[in-house]
Amino acid sequence: MDWGHGKILVTGASGQLGRSFAQVAEEYPALSFVFPDERESDITDPVRMEQLIDGKSISAVINCAAYTAVDRAEEDQTAAVKVNTEGPAVLARLCARERIPLIHYSTDYVFDGLAGKPYTEADEPSPLNVYGRTKLEGEREIASSGCTALIIRTSWVYSRFGNNFVATMLRLAREGYPLKVVDDQHGTPALATDISRATLFMLHRGIEGFDILNYNALGSTTWYGFAREIFRLAGIPAAVSPIATDRYPAKARRPTFGVLDTTKAQALGIPIRPWQDALAECMREMGIVK
């Protein structure tokens, strides 16, 4: 990609990953980003997307739009399919026609978590829930479109923006609720700004053909371990207890082991740091840790 020309279109700009791109954009003054609002960038609407791309000198599309309400997706499958499967298909067809690369995000939830070891990009997906299934179908729509594309699989995304696990834990602790957090689901938290920087690293390196890349921080933990580290950094003596998944009511089944193998990303030279270091940076940005 020629970084001196064209614009990078970021769809889903109002979500936490899209907002994180807006944050890191300041670190790349030579680049030009387009952050349309939610109404302008409905990825399920081919007409609106054509209006955003056609004749606008767009040199790459980064799709941050997604239906991420995992439990709600079990009951609202139509909405999940529309955003997670049909929307990426619309973008892929347009990018193929315009011959520009598409970067799209997927999830560890495309796996069932039964392998007991970190999942590589080559492992066979087997989603347990509607969210994972619709994300996997979105991957397949992109792969079959013929467009130049990179799918980045990640997990447990959080940031300083919006509602996420970090914000929820801090709010509940401050409200004095005794917390019970699942301790038998294993994964890796991913800071949205780190994902954004890794994406731009790959775009600068060059996207060719179709590829899938796992990106997460180093190490793994459970939701309980994640919560404990949040409270430790914040200096909050929260009453938090570990519980098993079967004691936490949820409509959607989750993989018990969703750790992603990042060997490929590390071999490409993408900077990756321990998840604890990324969390500490996020909480400094939130003004919670000095």
C-alpha positions as CSV (number, residue, x, y, z in Angstrom):
1,M,0.0,0.0,0.0
2,D,1.2,3.5,-0.8
3,W,0.8,5.3,2.5
4,G,1.2,8.7,0.9
5,H,-2.0,8.5,-1.2
6,G,-5.6,7.5,-0.6
7,K,-7.7,7.2,2.5
8,I,-8.3,4.4,5.0
9,L,-12.1,3.9,5.5
10,V,-12.9,2.7,9.1
11,T,-16.4,1.3,9.4
12,G,-18.0,0.8,12.8
13,A,-16.2,3.9,13.9
14,S,-18.5,4.4,16.9
15,G,-17.6,1.1,18.6
16,Q,-14.6,0.6,20.9
17,L,-12.3,-0.7,18.2
18,G,-13.3,2.0,15.8
19,R,-12.8,4.7,18.4
20,S,-9.4,3.2,19.3
21,F,-8.4,3.6,15.6
22,A,-9.3,7.3,15.9
23,Q,-7.1,7.5,19.0
24,V,-4.0,5.9,17.4
25,A,-4.6,7.8,14.2
26,E,-2.7,10.7,15.9
27,E,0.4,8.5,15.9
28,Y,0.3,8.3,12.1
29,P,0.1,11.9,10.8
30,A,1.0,10.9,7.3
31,L,-2.1,8.8,7.0
32,S,-5.6,9.9,6.1
33,F,-8.5,8.2,7.8
34,V,-12.2,8.4,7.2
35,F,-14.5,7.8,10.2
36,P,-18.1,7.9,9.0
37,D,-20.9,7.9,11.6
38,E,-23.1,4.9,12.2
39,R,-25.8,6.1,9.8
40,E,-23.4,6.7,7.0
41,S,-21.6,3.4,7.3
42,D,-24.2,0.7,7.6
43,I,-22.2,-2.2,6.2
44,T,-25.4,-4.1,5.4
45,D,-26.5,-1.4,2.9
46,P,-24.7,-1.8,-0.4
47,V,-25.9,1.6,-1.6
48,R,-24.5,3.5,1.4
49,M,-21.2,1.6,1.2
50,E,-20.9,2.4,-2.5
51,Q,-21.5,6.1,-1.7
52,L,-18.6,5.9,0.8
53,I,-16.2,4.2,-1.5
54,D,-16.9,5.0,-5.1
55,G,-14.8,7.9,-6.3
56,K,-13.5,8.8,-2.8
57,S,-9.9,7.6,-3.3
58,I,-10.3,4.9,-0.7
59,S,-7.1,2.8,-0.6
60,A,-8.2,0.3,2.1
61,V,-11.2,-0.6,4.3
62,I,-11.0,-1.6,7.9
63,N,-14.2,-3.1,9.1
64,C,-14.8,-2.6,12.9
65,A,-18.5,-3.1,12.7
66,A,-19.9,-6.2,14.4
67,Y,-22.8,-7.6,16.3
68,T,-21.1,-8.5,19.6
69,A,-24.0,-9.1,22.0
70,V,-23.2,-12.8,22.4
71,D,-26.2,-13.8,24.5
72,R,-28.6,-11.6,22.7
73,A,-27.6,-13.2,19.4
74,E,-29.2,-16.5,20.5
75,E,-32.6,-14.8,20.3
76,D,-31.9,-12.2,17.7
77,Q,-30.2,-14.3,15.1
78,T,-31.5,-12.2,12.2
79,A,-29.6,-9.2,13.4
80,A,-26.4,-11.1,14.1
81,V,-26.5,-12.6,10.6
82,K,-27.1,-9.3,9.0
83,V,-24.2,-7.5,10.6
84,N,-21.7,-10.4,11.1
85,T,-22.3,-12.3,7.9
86,E,-24.1,-10.2,5.3
87,G,-22.3,-7.0,6.1
88,P,-18.8,-8.4,5.5
89,A,-20.1,-9.9,2.2
90,V,-21.2,-6.5,1.0
91,L,-17.8,-5.0,1.9
92,A,-15.9,-7.8,0.3
93,R,-17.7,-7.5,-3.0
94,L,-17.1,-3.8,-3.1
95,C,-13.4,-4.2,-2.2
96,A,-13.0,-6.9,-4.9
97,R,-14.6,-4.6,-7.5
98,E,-12.5,-1.6,-6.4
99,R,-9.4,-3.7,-6.0
100,I,-8.6,-2.4,-2.5
101,P,-7.8,-4.5,0.6
102,L,-10.2,-5.3,3.3
103,I,-9.3,-5.9,6.9
104,H,-11.9,-7.6,9.0
105,Y,-12.0,-8.9,12.6
106,S,-13.2,-12.2,13.8
107,T,-13.1,-14.1,17.2
108,D,-11.9,-17.0,19.2
109,Y,-15.6,-17.9,19.4
110,V,-15.3,-19.6,16.0
111,F,-13.8,-22.5,18.0
112,D,-15.4,-24.8,20.5
113,G,-12.6,-24.6,23.0
114,L,-12.2,-28.4,23.3
115,A,-8.7,-28.6,21.9
116,G,-7.0,-27.8,25.2
117,K,-4.2,-25.9,23.5
118,P,-3.9,-22.5,21.7
119,Y,-5.6,-22.4,18.4
120,T,-3.6,-21.7,15.2
121,E,-5.0,-20.1,12.1
122,A,-5.1,-23.5,10.4
123,D,-7.2,-25.2,13.1
124,E,-10.7,-26.2,12.0
125,P,-13.4,-23.9,13.5
126,S,-16.4,-25.3,15.3
127,P,-18.5,-22.6,16.9
128,L,-20.7,-23.2,19.9
129,N,-23.1,-20.3,19.6
130,V,-24.9,-18.0,17.1
131,Y,-22.3,-15.2,17.5
132,G,-19.4,-17.5,16.6
133,R,-21.3,-19.1,13.8
134,T,-22.2,-15.8,12.2
135,K,-18.6,-14.5,12.5
136,L,-17.3,-17.7,10.9
137,E,-19.8,-17.3,8.0
138,G,-18.6,-13.7,7.6
139,E,-15.1,-15.0,7.3
140,R,-16.2,-17.5,4.6
141,E,-18.1,-14.8,2.7
142,I,-14.9,-12.7,2.5
143,A,-12.8,-15.7,1.5
144,S,-15.2,-16.6,-1.4
145,S,-15.5,-13.0,-2.7
146,G,-12.1,-13.0,-4.3
147,C,-11.1,-9.7,-2.6
148,T,-7.7,-9.0,-1.1
149,A,-8.3,-9.5,2.6
150,L,-6.9,-10.1,6.0
151,I,-9.0,-11.5,8.8
152,I,-7.6,-10.8,12.2
153,R,-9.0,-13.1,14.9
154,T,-8.8,-11.8,18.5
155,S,-10.7,-12.1,21.8
156,W,-11.8,-10.5,25.0
157,V,-11.5,-7.0,23.5
158,Y,-11.5,-4.0,25.9
159,S,-10.6,-0.4,25.8
160,R,-11.0,2.9,27.6
161,F,-14.2,3.4,25.5
162,G,-17.8,2.2,26.0
163,N,-19.0,-0.9,27.9
164,N,-16.6,-3.8,28.3
165,F,-15.4,-6.1,30.9
166,V,-12.9,-3.6,32.5
167,A,-15.5,-0.9,32.7
168,T,-18.2,-3.3,34.1
169,M,-15.9,-4.7,36.8
170,L,-14.9,-1.2,38.0
171,R,-18.5,0.0,38.1
172,L,-19.8,-3.0,40.0
173,A,-16.9,-2.9,42.5
174,R,-17.5,0.8,43.2
175,E,-21.2,0.1,43.7
176,G,-20.2,-2.4,46.4
177,Y,-21.6,-5.5,44.7
178,P,-20.1,-8.8,45.8
179,L,-18.7,-10.2,42.5
180,K,-18.7,-13.8,41.2
181,V,-16.6,-14.2,38.1
182,V,-16.2,-17.3,35.9
183,D,-12.9,-19.0,36.5
184,D,-13.0,-21.9,34.1
185,Q,-13.0,-20.1,30.7
186,H,-9.5,-19.4,29.5
187,G,-8.5,-16.7,27.0
188,T,-6.4,-13.6,26.5
189,P,-7.6,-10.0,26.9
190,A,-6.8,-7.8,23.9
191,L,-6.5,-4.0,24.2
192,A,-8.2,-2.3,21.2
193,T,-5.5,0.2,20.6
194,D,-3.0,-2.7,20.4
195,I,-5.2,-4.3,17.8
196,S,-5.4,-1.1,15.9
197,R,-1.6,-0.7,15.8
198,A,-1.1,-4.3,14.7
199,T,-3.6,-3.7,11.9
200,L,-1.8,-0.7,10.6
201,F,1.5,-2.6,10.9
202,M,0.1,-5.3,8.6
203,L,-1.4,-2.8,6.2
204,H,1.9,-1.1,5.9
205,R,3.6,-4.4,5.4
206,G,1.2,-5.2,2.6
207,I,-1.9,-7.3,2.2
208,E,-1.9,-9.9,-0.6
209,G,-4.5,-12.5,-1.4
210,F,-6.5,-13.8,1.5
211,D,-5.1,-14.6,4.9
212,I,-6.1,-15.1,8.5
213,L,-4.0,-13.9,11.4
214,N,-4.4,-14.4,15.2
215,Y,-3.6,-11.3,17.2
216,N,-3.7,-11.1,21.0
217,A,-1.5,-10.1,23.9
218,L,1.0,-12.6,25.4
219,G,-0.2,-15.0,28.0
220,S,-3.6,-16.1,29.1
221,T,-5.9,-16.0,32.0
222,T,-9.6,-16.6,33.1
223,W,-12.3,-14.0,33.5
224,Y,-11.7,-14.2,37.3
225,G,-7.9,-13.7,36.8
226,F,-8.7,-10.7,34.5
227,A,-10.9,-9.2,37.2
228,R,-8.4,-9.8,39.9
229,E,-5.7,-7.9,37.9
230,I,-8.1,-5.0,37.2
231,F,-8.8,-4.6,40.9
232,R,-5.1,-5.0,41.9
233,L,-4.1,-2.2,39.5
234,A,-6.9,0.0,40.6
235,G,-6.2,-0.6,44.3
236,I,-9.8,-1.6,44.9
237,P,-10.3,-4.2,47.6
238,A,-13.2,-5.8,45.8
239,A,-15.0,-8.9,47.1
240,V,-14.6,-11.2,44.1
241,S,-15.1,-15.0,44.1
242,P,-14.4,-17.5,41.4
243,I,-17.3,-19.6,40.0
244,A,-17.8,-22.3,37.4
245,T,-19.4,-21.5,34.1
246,D,-22.4,-23.7,35.0
247,R,-23.2,-21.4,37.9
248,Y,-23.3,-18.3,35.7
249,P,-26.6,-18.1,33.7
250,A,-26.0,-17.3,30.1
251,K,-27.9,-18.1,26.9
252,A,-24.9,-18.7,24.7
253,R,-22.3,-21.4,25.3
254,R,-18.7,-20.2,25.5
255,P,-15.5,-22.1,24.7
256,T,-13.8,-23.1,27.9
257,F,-10.4,-22.6,26.2
258,G,-10.2,-19.9,23.6
259,V,-6.5,-19.0,23.7
260,L,-5.2,-18.0,20.2
261,D,-1.7,-19.0,19.1
262,T,0.1,-15.8,18.0
263,T,3.3,-17.5,16.7
264,K,2.5,-16.3,13.2
265,A,2.0,-12.7,14.2
266,Q,5.2,-12.7,16.2
267,A,7.2,-14.1,13.3
268,L,5.9,-11.2,11.2
269,G,7.4,-8.8,13.7
270,I,4.1,-7.4,15.0
271,P,4.8,-6.0,18.5
272,I,3.0,-8.0,21.1
273,R,3.2,-7.5,24.9
274,P,1.9,-9.3,28.0
275,W,-1.8,-8.7,28.6
276,Q,-1.0,-7.3,32.1
277,D,1.1,-4.5,30.5
278,A,-1.6,-3.6,28.0
279,L,-4.2,-3.5,30.8
280,A,-2.0,-1.2,32.9
281,E,-1.7,1.2,30.0
282,C,-5.5,1.2,29.4
283,M,-6.2,1.9,33.1
284,R,-3.6,4.7,33.0
285,E,-5.5,6.3,30.1
286,M,-8.7,5.9,32.1
287,G,-7.1,7.9,34.9
288,I,-7.3,5.0,37.3
289,V,-3.6,4.1,37.5
290,K,-0.8,6.6,37.6
